[in-house]
Amino acid sequence: MSNRRAQIGLLSILLLLAPLALWATTSSNPVLLGDGDRLLVLAPHPGDETLATGGLIQEAIGLDLPIRICFFTMGDNNEVASLFTRNHPSMIPGAMRPSGRQRHKEALAASQQLGVSTNDVVFLGYPDSGTLDIWQKHWREIPPYRSPLTRANAVPYQQALTPGSAHAGEDILDDLEEVICDFQPTHIAVSHPADHNVDHRALYLFTRVVLWNLAEEGFAPQLLVYPAHFTQWPQPRGLKLRHANAAPYYFDGQITWQEYVLAPFQVSNKLAAIRRHHSQYQHAAAYVNPLIRRNEWFGDFDPIALPDGQGQADIVEEDATHFHIDPALLQELSRDSDQWAALMDQHAKENQVLAESDNSMIHRTITGDGTSLTLTFQFLHPVETPSVFTISLYGYRFDTSFGEMPKIEIESRREQILAVRNLKEKLPKSTVQLIPADDDQISVSIPFEALGNPQKICFGARLTCESLPVDWVSWRLIDLESHEEELPPPEEEIPADALEPDAPSPAPELTESETPPPPPQPALVPRISLPRKPIRAKTEADEPVFW
């Protein structure tokens, strides 16, 4: 066991120090769209639709395919800045609604730049940087989440799909289901569950639950899950329009990637579209530019299969870059704005607080024995006071509202269960069992009954110290259903005399006036791309890109 821990620890250190040579070409399958397809792009914030899927959107427009863009939040917070600190950057409460309205206008302009009509753009207006909190805490009778930025506990924007929707899990599921059912997409592009931005992880989880609900009706669109915000990806930095990005290397062997390759004019127009998001681009161009390149990546983790609650799976946590920023990038950003200089100062102070408590999760094992689920997490260092390790387990059943299903959180340290909760309801600590493990491990077991005897489970984990996030692992999905195909019943033996064919009926004679009708001709559907109304130039978005 000690050799295994040493190998995993060495691997994590090497990933932190990985040179650019690690960004090798990734094997992938192409993303293909064709006749009859309908593309829905779910974007956590304005700008994500362009950064992650700007080329794919243009492909759909070029094929005259129906397309719709749905924004989860108004972007009323600087989501890029939040990647560089552990706690949310200090903002002036109530001052963010004007920012949300500005980003709403920019999103419409960028969508038009990509060729999407404003009639095909939808805004949900949920709180920027608050949607993962809603996922984790705000269900059933729990009061709605109140945004510290807008001071609202319901959608405050009249431009939203349903103004006044509560900042609660059930309302988000209802809005997403309405968008999906109304458009009936064949392909849904959505953010990645391992993305370093909290709203990206939350949107993925809410979308998964909605699609589980709709699966009972036979609705099964193809998911195109895109990476977007990672502290040290993509590399190299800079505006390199002819360069192709490699997929994030820390998911090698875990994800089968699909790739969309952009034509040169699509790259040029993608750059023009992101410049329409002027309030973001002018302050974060050094961060945004590496995502404007000749390809876009899509790929998701496969669900962990434990049929009938039995089996085992191991996950090596290779992304050791959480909260470990690219210092050269932050230095470059700080030269453009005092805001970034303040973030550098906050980042340094947070690291100073955690100087003795920094830690990382490097491995997890999931085991089912048919009656209970055992989760074992391994860390670089033992989890000691004042650090707290929290495991989240949310069950799902097709016949029960997701909001009513148990949402269990287990707080622990090495050799100690601190608390067990179902949302705010405290449960006996005996609900879970602490399994003896090595000093650098925490292992707990929980009965499936405590999770509502689920068919599927969403689970994640996070490590905190004195209210500061130390590390987290991406939410993963566990499939507990048995997918064995039922064999058809044996055919009854038919007596031999019953197999004699009946005498054929004579064909009806046709008179001279009666002739067989000709076969129907296939309908011809013209493929015409009508010219679109040009957008008046307002910024540097119309500058040409030279190849």
SEKEPA-633635 format. One record per residue (C-alpha): residue number from 1; residue in three letters; x, y, z. Coordinates in steps of 0.001 Angstrom, whole numbers, plus 524288, in hexadecimal, padded with zeros to 5 digits. Example, Ala and Ser with C-alpha at 12.3 -4.5 7.8 and 13.67 -1.06 7.14 Angstrom:
2
lodren, bami, x, y, z
1, ALA, 8300C, 7EE6C, 81E78
2, SER, 83566, 7FBDC, 81BE4
***
This chain:
547
lodren, bami, x, y, z
1, MET, 80000, 80000, 80000
2, SER, 80B1B, 80953, 8031D
3, ASN, 81114, 80751, 7F59A
4, ARG, 803EE, 80A12, 7EF60
5, ARG, 8024F, 816AD, 7F72A
6, ALA, 80FFD, 81AF3, 7F374
7, GLN, 80D3B, 81886, 7E51A
8, ILE, 8007A, 82011, 7E574
9, GLY, 806C8, 82B3B, 7ECF1
10, LEU, 811F0, 82BDE, 7E331
11, LEU, 8082A, 82BFD, 7D80F
12, SER, 800FC, 8379A, 7DE04
13, ILE, 80DAB, 83F34, 7DFAC
14, LEU, 811B7, 83C65, 7D1A5
15, LEU, 8049C, 84147, 7CCBE
16, LEU, 8065D, 84E0D, 7D3EC
17, LEU, 813B6, 84FCE, 7CD90
18, ALA, 80FBE, 84A59, 7C055
19, PRO, 816BE, 8510B, 7B513
20, LEU, 8101F, 85505, 7A89E
21, ALA, 8149D, 84832, 7A28E
22, LEU, 80991, 84166, 7A9DE
23, TRP, 7FFB1, 84866, 7A149
24, ALA, 800AE, 83E02, 796CF
25, THR, 7F6FC, 83B65, 78C0E
26, THR, 7EAD9, 834DC, 79198
27, SER, 7E425, 829C4, 78A65
28, SER, 7D601, 82D30, 787DE
29, ASN, 7C9EF, 82B34, 77F96
30, PRO, 7C427, 83644, 7777E
31, VAL, 7B7B0, 83D50, 77B63
32, LEU, 7ADFE, 83B81, 7704E
33, LEU, 7A144, 842A1, 76DD9
34, GLY, 797D3, 83F56, 762E5
35, ASP, 78A10, 84071, 75D87
36, GLY, 77FA6, 83FFB, 76800
37, ASP, 788AB, 843EE, 7730C
38, ARG, 78531, 84EAD, 77CA8
39, LEU, 78FCF, 854C9, 7852F
40, LEU, 78D3C, 85A58, 792B9
41, VAL, 798B7, 86142, 79943
42, LEU, 797B3, 86297, 7A810
43, ALA, 7A147, 86D06, 7ACA3
44, PRO, 7A3C4, 87012, 7BB00
45, HIS, 7A74E, 87E50, 7B800
46, PRO, 7A72B, 8877F, 7AC5B
47, GLY, 7B3C3, 884E8, 7A502
48, ASP, 7B464, 8765D, 7A7D0
49, GLU, 7AC1C, 87391, 79BCE
50, THR, 7B67D, 879F1, 7934A
51, LEU, 7C2B1, 874FD, 79A3C
52, ALA, 7BE6B, 866C5, 79ABB
53, THR, 7B53B, 86521, 78F14
54, GLY, 7B6E1, 870FC, 78632
55, GLY, 7BBBB, 86886, 77B04
56, LEU, 7B149, 85E15, 77CCE
57, ILE, 7A6B1, 86886, 77CF8
58, GLN, 7AB9D, 86DCB, 76FFF
59, GLU, 7ABA4, 85FFA, 76A6F
60, ALA, 79D54, 85E52, 76E21
61, ILE, 799ED, 86B7F, 7682C
62, GLY, 7A12B, 867EE, 75BB1
63, LEU, 79924, 85B60, 75AB0
64, ASP, 78C6C, 862D6, 75D00
65, LEU, 789D4, 85AE6, 7693C
66, PRO, 78111, 86000, 77417
67, ILE, 7891E, 86541, 77F6C
68, ARG, 7862C, 86B4B, 78C89
69, ILE, 78F1F, 87106, 796F4
70, CYS, 78AFA, 870FD, 7A544
71, PHE, 79299, 878C4, 7AF72
72, PHE, 791F3, 87363, 7BD49
73, THR, 795FF, 8802C, 7C3D5
74, MET, 796EF, 88E3E, 7BF57
75, GLY, 7A569, 88E7A, 7C295
76, ASP, 7A2CB, 898F4, 7CCC8
77, ASN, 7AFCD, 89584, 7D318
78, ASN, 7BD83, 89468, 7CDA7
79, GLU, 7BDF8, 8859C, 7CC79
80, VAL, 7CBBD, 88605, 7C6EC
81, ALA, 7D0E3, 88D53, 7D2CE
82, SER, 7CAF0, 8833B, 7DBF8
83, LEU, 7D406, 878CD, 7D64E
84, PHE, 7DFC9, 87F63, 7DC6D
85, THR, 7DB5B, 87FA8, 7EA9B
86, ARG, 7D629, 87577, 7F412
87, ASN, 7CBB7, 87E47, 7F9C6
88, HIS, 7C390, 886CA, 7F0FF
89, PRO, 7C9FD, 893FA, 7EDE3
90, SER, 7C46F, 89F11, 7F5F4
91, MET, 7B9F3, 8A6A0, 7EE8D
92, ILE, 7B06D, 8B1A9, 7F1C4
93, PRO, 7A33A, 8AB4A, 7F53C
94, GLY, 7981E, 8AF70, 7EC5B
95, ALA, 7A105, 8B52D, 7E206
96, MET, 7A0B9, 8A961, 7D906
97, ARG, 79341, 8AA92, 7D2CF
98, PRO, 797BD, 8B54E, 7C960
99, SER, 7A300, 8AC48, 7C5C0
100, GLY, 7994C, 8A166, 7C2F6
101, ARG, 79151, 8AA31, 7BA0F
102, GLN, 79DA0, 8AE4C, 7B2D3
103, ARG, 7A1CE, 8A04E, 7B0BC
104, HIS, 79424, 89D04, 7ABE7
105, LYS, 795EC, 8A6EB, 7A0ED
106, GLU, 7A38F, 8A1E9, 79DF5
107, ALA, 79EB7, 893E1, 79D4A
108, LEU, 79468, 8979C, 7933D
109, ALA, 79E95, 89EC0, 78B06
110, ALA, 7A80F, 89337, 78BA6
111, SER, 79D4F, 8899C, 78800
112, GLN, 799D1, 891C8, 77C26
113, GLN, 7A82A, 89259, 7786F
114, LEU, 7A819, 88371, 77825
115, GLY, 79BBB, 88390, 76FE1
116, VAL, 79197, 8805C, 77A56
117, SER, 784F4, 8882B, 77A82
118, THR, 781AC, 88F2D, 78730
119, ASN, 774D8, 8878C, 786FA
120, ASP, 77CE6, 87B43, 7894B
121, VAL, 783E0, 8804F, 7956D
122, VAL, 77E4F, 87D78, 7A300
123, PHE, 782BC, 8829F, 7B03E
124, LEU, 77F5C, 87BE2, 7BD11
125, GLY, 785A7, 88643, 7C5CC
126, TYR, 789E0, 87DEE, 7D164
127, PRO, 7945F, 8833C, 7DAAA
128, ASP, 7A22A, 88370, 7D55B
129, SER, 7AB5A, 87BC4, 7DE5A
130, GLY, 79FBA, 8771E, 7E676
131, THR, 79A04, 86BCD, 7DEC2
132, LEU, 7A298, 86140, 7E4CC
133, ASP, 79E2B, 865F8, 7F233
134, ILE, 7902B, 86463, 7ED77
135, TRP, 79335, 8568D, 7E8E5
136, GLN, 7994F, 85300, 7F5EE
137, LYS, 7901B, 859A9, 7FF9D
138, HIS, 78396, 85FB7, 7FA63
139, TRP, 778E7, 855A2, 7F84D
140, ARG, 76B80, 852E3, 7FE21
141, GLU, 7686A, 85BBA, 809AC
142, ILE, 775F4, 861F2, 80A46
143, PRO, 774BC, 870AA, 8076C
144, PRO, 7799D, 874B9, 7F9F0
145, TYR, 787C5, 878A9, 7F854
146, ARG, 78A0E, 88746, 7F9DB
147, SER, 794BD, 88C71, 7F118
148, PRO, 79EB5, 894F5, 7F844
149, LEU, 7A10F, 89BE3, 7EB57
150, THR, 79333, 89F81, 7E707
151, ARG, 78CC0, 89E1F, 7F498
152, ALA, 781DC, 89691, 7EDCC
153, ASN, 77C66, 8893E, 7F190
154, ALA, 774D7, 88807, 7E4C1
155, VAL, 77800, 88AEE, 7D688
156, PRO, 7783E, 899E3, 7D617
157, TYR, 778DF, 89BEA, 7C757
158, GLN, 76CE7, 89ECD, 7BEFD
159, GLN, 77442, 8999B, 7B30F
160, ALA, 774D8, 88C13, 7B94D
161, LEU, 76C69, 88086, 7B53D
162, THR, 764D2, 880C1, 7C220
163, PRO, 76781, 88D18, 7CA02
164, GLY, 76556, 88AC7, 7D874
165, SER, 76929, 87C65, 7D850
166, ALA, 76E97, 87905, 7E5B0
167, HIS, 77D10, 8764F, 7E72D
168, ALA, 779B5, 86829, 7EA4E
169, GLY, 77CFF, 85B10, 7E44A
170, GLU, 76F31, 857A8, 7E025
171, ASP, 76D8A, 86484, 7D8BE
172, ILE, 77A3B, 8627A, 7D148
173, LEU, 775FF, 854C6, 7CD4F
174, ASP, 768CA, 85A06, 7C8C2
175, ASP, 76EFE, 864BE, 7C073
176, LEU, 778F7, 85BAF, 7BA35
177, GLU, 76E94, 85186, 7B74C
178, GLU, 7661F, 85BF8, 7B0D9
179, VAL, 77164, 86068, 7A832
180, ILE, 774EE, 8527E, 7A43B
181, CYS, 7670B, 84DB9, 7A1EA
182, ASP, 7636D, 859E6, 79A30
183, PHE, 76F05, 858B6, 790EB
184, GLN, 7702A, 849C5, 79029
185, PRO, 77EC9, 84989, 78D14
186, THR, 785FC, 83DEC, 78775
187, HIS, 792D7, 8434A, 78CF9
188, ILE, 79505, 84AB7, 799AC
189, ALA, 7A1F5, 85187, 79C3E
190, VAL, 7A3FA, 85382, 7AAD6
191, SER, 7AF05, 856E0, 7B431
192, HIS, 7B83F, 84CE6, 7BA37
193, PRO, 7B696, 846F3, 7C7E9
194, ALA, 7C53D, 848C9, 7CA88
195, ASP, 7C58D, 85713, 7C657
196, HIS, 7CC37, 86002, 7D036
197, ASN, 7C09F, 86964, 7D02F
198, VAL, 7B59F, 865D6, 7D988
199, ASP, 7AA85, 869D6, 7D067
200, HIS, 7AFE2, 860F0, 7C5CC
201, ARG, 7AF8E, 85543, 7CEEB
202, ALA, 7A1E9, 858B7, 7D3AE
203, LEU, 79C12, 85A39, 7C610
204, TYR, 7A112, 84CBF, 7C24F
205, LEU, 79AD7, 84686, 7CE4F
206, PHE, 78D9A, 84D24, 7CCA1
207, THR, 78D99, 84977, 7BE2F
208, ARG, 7907B, 83B41, 7C14E
209, VAL, 784DB, 83A78, 7CA94
210, VAL, 77BBE, 8408A, 7C078
211, LEU, 78023, 836C5, 7B62A
212, TRP, 77E1D, 82B83, 7BFAF
213, ASN, 77035, 8305F, 7C1C3
214, LEU, 76DBE, 8312F, 7B320
215, ALA, 77403, 82404, 7B028
216, GLU, 767A3, 81D46, 7B4B1
217, GLU, 760E4, 823AA, 7A910
218, GLY, 76B15, 81E69, 79FA9
219, PHE, 77233, 82B67, 79E37
220, ALA, 780E0, 82935, 79D07
221, PRO, 7888E, 83424, 7964B
222, GLN, 7973B, 8330D, 7946E
223, LEU, 79ED4, 83A86, 79ED1
224, LEU, 7AA86, 84292, 79A76
225, VAL, 7B179, 845DF, 7A738
226, TYR, 7BB84, 850A9, 7A5A4
227, PRO, 7C71F, 854DD, 7AE08
228, ALA, 7C8BB, 8638D, 7AF8A
229, HIS, 7CEAF, 8692D, 7BC01
230, PHE, 7DAE2, 862CB, 7C1AC
231, THR, 7E5A0, 86A2E, 7C8B4
232, GLN, 7F09F, 86479, 7C06E
233, TRP, 7E9DD, 86093, 7B3D3
234, PRO, 7EB2F, 862AD, 7A887
235, GLN, 7F9AB, 8641F, 7A5D5
236, PRO, 800DF, 86B28, 7A021
237, ARG, 7FB18, 8784E, 7A396
238, GLY, 7F93B, 8838B, 79A3C
239, LEU, 7F122, 88670, 78E24
240, LYS, 7F55C, 87B81, 784F1
241, LEU, 7EA56, 87A17, 77B2E
242, ARG, 7F124, 86FB0, 77301
243, HIS, 7F416, 86754, 77EEA
244, ALA, 7EC03, 85B4C, 782AF
245, ASN, 7EA09, 858DC, 79126
246, ALA, 7EBE0, 84B69, 79718
247, ALA, 7E12D, 84672, 7A017
248, PRO, 7E3E7, 847F5, 7AEBB
249, TYR, 7EE6D, 83DC9, 7B159
250, TYR, 7E9D9, 83A82, 7BF12
251, PHE, 7DE34, 8330B, 7B97F
252, ASP, 7E657, 82A19, 7B0D4
253, GLY, 7E0DA, 81C5C, 7B156
254, GLN, 7D44D, 820DF, 7B803
255, ILE, 7CD55, 827C2, 7ACCE
256, THR, 7CB45, 82460, 79E7C
257, TRP, 7CC63, 83198, 797FE
258, GLN, 7C550, 83712, 78C38
259, GLU, 7CB39, 8425E, 784B3
260, TYR, 7C585, 84CC9, 77BF2
261, VAL, 7CFA1, 85301, 772DE
262, LEU, 7CCAF, 860ED, 76EC7
263, ALA, 7CEEF, 866AF, 76157
264, PRO, 7D754, 8730E, 76115
265, PHE, 7CB98, 87C00, 75EE0
266, GLN, 7C4CA, 875B6, 76A91
267, VAL, 7D079, 8789F, 7734F
268, SER, 7D065, 886B3, 76E92
269, ASN, 7C1EB, 88836, 77147
270, LYS, 7C344, 88186, 77E87
271, LEU, 7CD2F, 88BDD, 78256
272, ALA, 7C3F2, 8966B, 77D71
273, ALA, 7B8E5, 89091, 78583
274, ILE, 7C0AC, 88FD9, 79237
275, ARG, 7C45E, 89E0E, 7905F
276, ARG, 7B5D6, 8A11C, 790C7
277, HIS, 7B6CC, 89D44, 79F25
278, HIS, 7BE0B, 8A9EF, 7A0E1
279, SER, 7BCB6, 8AB68, 7AF9C
280, GLN, 7C3DE, 89E71, 7B165
281, TYR, 7CD48, 89E89, 7A60D
282, GLN, 7D318, 8ABCB, 7A90F
283, HIS, 7D762, 8A74B, 7B6B3
284, ALA, 7DA6D, 898E9, 7B439
285, ALA, 7DF6D, 897B4, 7A645
286, ALA, 7EBC2, 890B5, 7AADC
287, TYR, 7E346, 88632, 7B126
288, VAL, 7D93B, 88535, 7A62C
289, ASN, 7E20C, 8853E, 79A2F
290, PRO, 7E77B, 87752, 79BC6
291, LEU, 7D9A5, 87210, 79A15
292, ILE, 7D851, 87876, 78CAA
293, ARG, 7DF33, 86E27, 784A0
294, ARG, 7DCF1, 86472, 779C3
295, ASN, 7D5CF, 859ED, 7814D
296, GLU, 7CBB3, 8578A, 78BE4
297, TRP, 7CB30, 84BB8, 794F3
298, PHE, 7BFA3, 843E4, 79A10
299, GLY, 7BFD2, 83841, 7A348
300, ASP, 7B9F4, 83334, 7AFEE
301, PHE, 7BCF6, 82931, 7BA74
302, ASP, 7B5C7, 81C63, 7B8D0
303, PRO, 7AC8D, 81962, 7C417
304, ILE, 7B229, 81009, 7CE38
305, ALA, 7AAD3, 8034C, 7CC2D
306, LEU, 7A744, 7FBB4, 7D87B
307, PRO, 79C30, 7F2F5, 7D382
308, ASP, 792DA, 7EF80, 7DE81
309, GLY, 79BBF, 7F76A, 7E778
310, GLN, 7A734, 7EE11, 7E611
311, GLY, 7B4F3, 7EFF8, 7E0EC
312, GLN, 7C0C5, 7F8B1, 7E288
313, ALA, 7C6FB, 80414, 7DB52
314, ASP, 7D3A0, 80BB1, 7DD5A
315, ILE, 7D5E7, 819CF, 7D95B
316, VAL, 7E335, 8203B, 7D940
317, GLU, 7E1AC, 82EE6, 7DB58
318, GLU, 7EB94, 83453, 7D1CB
319, ASP, 7E71E, 84283, 7D191
320, ALA, 7F029, 84846, 7DBD5
321, THR, 7EE28, 85644, 7D6EE
322, HIS, 7E26C, 85A3B, 7DF4F
323, PHE, 7E57F, 867C3, 7E4CE
324, HIS, 7F353, 866B0, 7DF50
325, ILE, 7F355, 871B7, 7D582
326, ASP, 7FCAA, 874A5, 7CA82
327, PRO, 804C9, 87F7C, 7D0F3
328, ALA, 8096B, 884E5, 7C3EF
329, LEU, 7FB50, 8866D, 7BF75
330, LEU, 7F71D, 88D60, 7CBE2
331, GLN, 802E7, 8964D, 7CAED
332, GLU, 7FF28, 899C6, 7BCF7
333, LEU, 7F103, 89C5E, 7C0BE
334, SER, 7F50B, 8A4F5, 7CC3A
335, ARG, 7FBE6, 8AE3D, 7C2E8
336, ASP, 7EEED, 8B10E, 7BC2B
337, SER, 7E640, 8B3E3, 7C7E4
338, ASP, 7E6FD, 8B767, 7D65B
339, GLN, 7DC8C, 8AD02, 7D87E
340, TRP, 7E63F, 8A242, 7D532
341, ALA, 7F093, 8A82A, 7DE10
342, ALA, 7E6D3, 8A738, 7E949
343, LEU, 7E429, 8990A, 7E5C1
344, MET, 7F2AF, 89617, 7E627
345, ASP, 7F308, 89B8B, 7F3E4
346, GLN, 7E725, 89390, 7F81E
347, HIS, 7ECFA, 8873D, 7F220
348, ALA, 7F9C2, 88930, 7F97C
349, LYS, 7F2C6, 88B52, 80681
350, GLU, 7EA77, 87F20, 804D9
351, ASN, 7F66D, 876E5, 801EE
352, GLN, 7FCF8, 87C5F, 80E09
353, VAL, 7F164, 87829, 81679
354, LEU, 7F21F, 86A6B, 810D0
355, ALA, 800E6, 86949, 8117B
356, GLU, 7FFFD, 85E2D, 81B7D
357, SER, 7F32F, 85839, 816CE
358, ASP, 7F40A, 85744, 807FD
359, ASN, 7F055, 849CB, 80344
360, SER, 7EB25, 84278, 7F76E
361, MET, 7E281, 836DD, 7F4A9
362, ILE, 7E9F6, 82D7A, 7EBE1
363, HIS, 7E1B2, 82125, 7EB0D
364, ARG, 7D414, 81BF9, 7EDF3
365, THR, 7CE56, 80E58, 7EDF1
366, ILE, 7BFBD, 80B94, 7ECBF
367, THR, 7BACD, 7FE52, 7F13E
368, GLY, 7AD0D, 7F8B0, 7F201
369, ASP, 7A916, 7EBF2, 7F884
370, GLY, 79AB3, 7EC48, 7F4D1
371, THR, 79610, 7F27B, 80197
372, SER, 79FA1, 7FD9B, 8041E
373, LEU, 7A93F, 8068F, 7FD4C
374, THR, 7B740, 80839, 8021F
375, LEU, 7BF5D, 81403, 7FE02
376, THR, 7CDF3, 81498, 800C1
377, PHE, 7D595, 82117, 7FE58
378, GLN, 7E456, 82256, 7FEB6
379, PHE, 7EB7B, 82F37, 80148
380, LEU, 7F941, 8343A, 7FFFF
381, HIS, 7F92D, 83683, 80EBA
382, PRO, 7F05A, 831EE, 819DC
383, VAL, 7E44D, 83A6F, 81C1F
384, GLU, 7E67E, 84071, 8297D
385, THR, 7E034, 84B6F, 8316B
386, PRO, 7DC04, 855B7, 82D56
387, SER, 7D999, 84FE6, 81FBC
388, VAL, 7CC2F, 849FE, 81CDB
389, PHE, 7C94E, 84029, 8121F
390, THR, 7BB69, 83FF5, 80C9F
391, ILE, 7B57E, 8354F, 80414
392, SER, 7A8BA, 8384B, 7FCE3
393, LEU, 79FB2, 82D41, 7F869
394, TYR, 792E3, 83024, 7F149
395, GLY, 78A2E, 824D5, 7ED3E
396, TYR, 7813B, 82471, 7E16A
397, ARG, 77552, 81C25, 7DE4D
398, PHE, 76C94, 81CEC, 7D25C
399, ASP, 76050, 81BBD, 7DAA9
400, THR, 763D5, 82645, 7E4B3
401, SER, 765C2, 834DC, 7E33A
402, PHE, 7744B, 837D4, 7E3E3
403, GLY, 771CD, 842BE, 7ED8A
404, GLU, 76BA6, 83904, 7F6F0
405, MET, 776C7, 82F46, 7F640
406, PRO, 780D4, 82F2C, 8016F
407, LYS, 78C61, 83859, 7FFAF
408, ILE, 79669, 8333F, 8093E
409, GLU, 7A2A0, 83A7B, 80D83
410, ILE, 7ACC3, 833C5, 8160E
411, GLU, 7B6C8, 83C37, 81D22
412, SER, 7C2D4, 8353E, 82234
413, ARG, 7D124, 83566, 825AF
414, ARG, 7DAA3, 82A49, 82720
415, GLU, 7D497, 82033, 83052
416, GLN, 7C8E0, 828EA, 83377
417, ILE, 7BB29, 82B68, 82E27
418, LEU, 7B7A6, 83983, 8317D
419, ALA, 7A9B7, 83A72, 82C44
420, VAL, 79FE9, 83427, 8230D
421, ARG, 79514, 83C69, 81CEE
422, ASN, 789F7, 83B4C, 81359
423, LEU, 78A1B, 84989, 80EF4
424, LYS, 78836, 8508C, 81C01
425, GLU, 782BD, 844B9, 82334
426, LYS, 78CC6, 83ED4, 82C6B
427, LEU, 78D66, 8300F, 82BBE
428, PRO, 79383, 826B8, 8359E
429, LYS, 7A1F4, 824C3, 83347
430, SER, 79F18, 81643, 83377
431, THR, 79852, 8182C, 82636
432, VAL, 7A5CC, 8162C, 82052
433, GLN, 7B0FF, 80D79, 82451
434, LEU, 7BF19, 811FD, 824F1
435, ILE, 7C7A1, 80742, 81F25
436, PRO, 7D566, 8057D, 824B7
437, ALA, 7DF59, 80A47, 81AC3
438, ASP, 7ED38, 80F65, 8195F
439, ASP, 7F0C6, 81C89, 81F55
440, ASP, 7EFE0, 82374, 8122E
441, GLN, 7E27F, 81D97, 80F1C
442, ILE, 7D45C, 81FBB, 81316
443, SER, 7CADC, 8149F, 8107F
444, VAL, 7BC3B, 814D0, 8136B
445, SER, 7B10B, 80B94, 81099
446, ILE, 7A2AE, 80F68, 80F55
447, PRO, 796E1, 8068F, 80CE8
448, PHE, 78FC6, 80886, 8000D
449, GLU, 78360, 8097B, 8083D
450, ALA, 7886D, 8162E, 80E53
451, LEU, 78992, 81BA9, 80086
452, GLY, 77B83, 8181D, 7FD34
453, ASN, 77EB6, 80B1F, 7F683
454, PRO, 78300, 8129A, 7EA65
455, GLN, 784BA, 80E25, 7DC70
456, LYS, 78F46, 8185D, 7DA4E
457, ILE, 79810, 82067, 7E33A
458, CYS, 79EEF, 82D6E, 7E15F
459, PHE, 7AA90, 82EA8, 7EA6C
460, GLY, 7B577, 83868, 7ECB5
461, ALA, 7BEDA, 83C6A, 7F778
462, ARG, 7C5E1, 84881, 7FC60
463, LEU, 7D049, 84BCC, 80672
464, THR, 7CFD9, 8589A, 80E0A
465, CYS, 7D7CD, 85F25, 818AF
466, GLU, 7D284, 86A81, 820A9
467, SER, 7C84E, 86D95, 8161A
468, LEU, 7D291, 86D86, 80B41
469, PRO, 7D157, 86348, 80076
470, VAL, 7DD7F, 85AB6, 80039
471, ASP, 7DA0D, 850EC, 7F590
472, TRP, 7CE6B, 84A60, 7EF00
473, VAL, 7CBC6, 83F57, 7E581
474, SER, 7C216, 83F87, 7DA60
475, TRP, 7B46D, 83A41, 7DC59
476, ARG, 7B2F0, 82CC7, 7D670
477, LEU, 7A6FA, 824A1, 7D31C
478, ILE, 7A4A5, 816C3, 7D7EA
479, ASP, 79B2C, 80E02, 7D081
480, LEU, 7957D, 8037C, 7D957
481, GLU, 78BF5, 7FDB3, 7CFA1
482, SER, 78D87, 7F064, 7C97A
483, HIS, 78D87, 7F1C7, 7BAB4
484, GLU, 78CD1, 7E362, 7B731
485, GLU, 783F2, 7E159, 7AB96
486, GLU, 77820, 7D8F6, 7AE23
487, LEU, 777EB, 7CCC4, 7A5A1
488, PRO, 76B73, 7CADA, 79DA6
489, PRO, 762B5, 7BFAD, 7A221
490, PRO, 76508, 7B2B0, 79B15
491, GLU, 75CB9, 7B0D3, 78EFF
492, GLU, 75211, 7A695, 78F92
493, GLU, 753D6, 79AC6, 786E2
494, ILE, 74AE7, 79B2F, 77B0A
495, PRO, 74586, 78E72, 775AB
496, ALA, 74B6D, 78A6A, 768B1
497, ASP, 73E3C, 78A04, 761D9
498, ALA, 73BFF, 79825, 765D3
499, LEU, 7481E, 79C51, 75E4C
500, GLU, 74252, 7989A, 750F8
501, PRO, 74053, 7A532, 74972
502, ASP, 732CF, 7A8E8, 7453B
503, ALA, 73016, 7A92B, 736D6
504, PRO, 7337D, 7B691, 73169
505, SER, 7283A, 7BF68, 72E1D
506, PRO, 7275E, 7C2EF, 71FC8
507, ALA, 72BEB, 7D0B7, 71CB9
508, PRO, 720D9, 7D9DD, 718F1
509, GLU, 72036, 7DC57, 70A65
510, LEU, 72223, 7EA5C, 7060C
511, THR, 7197F, 7EFE2, 6FB6A
512, GLU, 71EF2, 7F872, 6F0BF
513, SER, 71A64, 8048E, 6F7F2
514, GLU, 720DD, 80040, 70479
515, THR, 72F98, 801DE, 7056A
516, PRO, 737F2, 800FE, 711AC
517, PRO, 73ACF, 80E65, 7177B
518, PRO, 748C8, 8134D, 715B7
519, PRO, 75188, 81321, 721BF
520, PRO, 751D5, 8201E, 72949
521, GLN, 75D12, 8292D, 725F7
522, PRO, 765EF, 82D82, 73129
523, ALA, 763B8, 83B79, 73583
524, LEU, 76EB5, 844CE, 73246
525, VAL, 77225, 84E35, 73D2A
526, PRO, 77A45, 859F9, 7390B
527, ARG, 785F1, 85D68, 74199
528, ILE, 7866C, 86C3D, 740CF
529, SER, 78E58, 87501, 749D2
530, LEU, 787A2, 88222, 74A05
531, PRO, 79020, 88E1B, 74C71
532, ARG, 78F64, 8930E, 75A47
533, LYS, 78E79, 8A116, 75E82
534, PRO, 79C23, 8A626, 761C6
535, ILE, 79EFD, 8AB60, 76F58
536, ARG, 7A33F, 8B958, 770B2
537, ALA, 7B16A, 8B9E8, 774DF
538, LYS, 7B2A8, 8BE8B, 782FF
539, THR, 7BFD5, 8B967, 78745
540, GLU, 7CC1B, 8B375, 781B8
541, ALA, 7C41F, 8A734, 77EC1
542, ASP, 7C474, 8A9D6, 77009
543, GLU, 7D33E, 8AA8D, 76F23
544, PRO, 7D818, 8A0B1, 76505
545, VAL, 7E03C, 89512, 7690E
546, PHE, 7EBE8, 892E2, 76016
547, TRP, 7F0BF, 8851A, 75DA0
***
